[in-house]
Amino acid sequence: MEATILSKVILPLSLFIIMLGMGLALKVEDFSRVFTAPKAAMIGIASQLILLPVIGIAVIYLFGFSGELAVGLLILTFCPGGVTSNMMSYLAKGDTALSITLTAVVSLITPFTIPLLTFLAMSYFMDASHNFSMPVGQTIVQLLVITVLPVAIGMLLHNKFPEKTKQAEKPVKVFSVLFLFLIIAGIIANEWANMAHYFVTTGVATLALNVATLLLGYFIALTFFLEKRQAISIGIEVGIQNGTLALLVAGTILENAVMTIPAITYSLLMFA
């Protein structure tokens, strides 16, 4: 499989299908829960959008990253949640409804925050010797089409055909995880000669990011006197990143192979 086919066609298409699957499981009340249970939702959203990048910056300086690797790791922190986090929250006996709400709300926010934060990260960590461009407006539109549009279509289908979409929920979730593995497998096959170097370069750092965000998300929730089930879900939502979206931003939109390295190693280690 050529890298262009993987990054230009398969990756965007797979993310569209994954987000469509997420929309099939969503209802309007999943969004309204922000108002009916505001404390847990606000802590979760703030942790995902603010705490994550802060921890990412700490990891960057701790491991001495710079340039494209630093930007790639930060892009990962700009892409929280995903259907995987909902499934893991359920398996861990967390508050699955809260997990779904956090994923749903953040999925509507990140198409706007990712381009802006990525532009700032590139401006700060990449010097004049790197030729880079980040068309913020165009990227927002691309992310809206690939993430928000399929969620809206999925919700519409759920509203029109509730029984059929309910039957499709579990297969779609399993399919989403398998799709991510297939994408990563394609990238690994294409970059096999460099994989050992990638893990030596970023493996420990991305593992540290995963463990630190899981623990901090969990204990911050407990610090604010949330229930243990809610703390579990917030810990998972903060600690599990949307690797597919990070790969799309770094590999497809920015077309930078080096920036995809943290997302590749993180995605493989995250499931373990």
NORQUI-V132297 format. One record per helix or strand. SS is the DSSP state (H for helix, E for strand). FROM is the first residue (numbers start at 0). TO is the last residue. Records with the same first field share a line. If there is no record, write none. Layout:
BEGIN
SS: FROM-TO / FROM-TO
END
This chain:
BEGIN
H: 2-23 / 27-35 / 37-62 / 66-76 / 82-90 / 95-124 / 135-159 / 161-189 / 191-222 / 227-238 / 242-252 / 257-270
E: 79-79 / 240-240
END
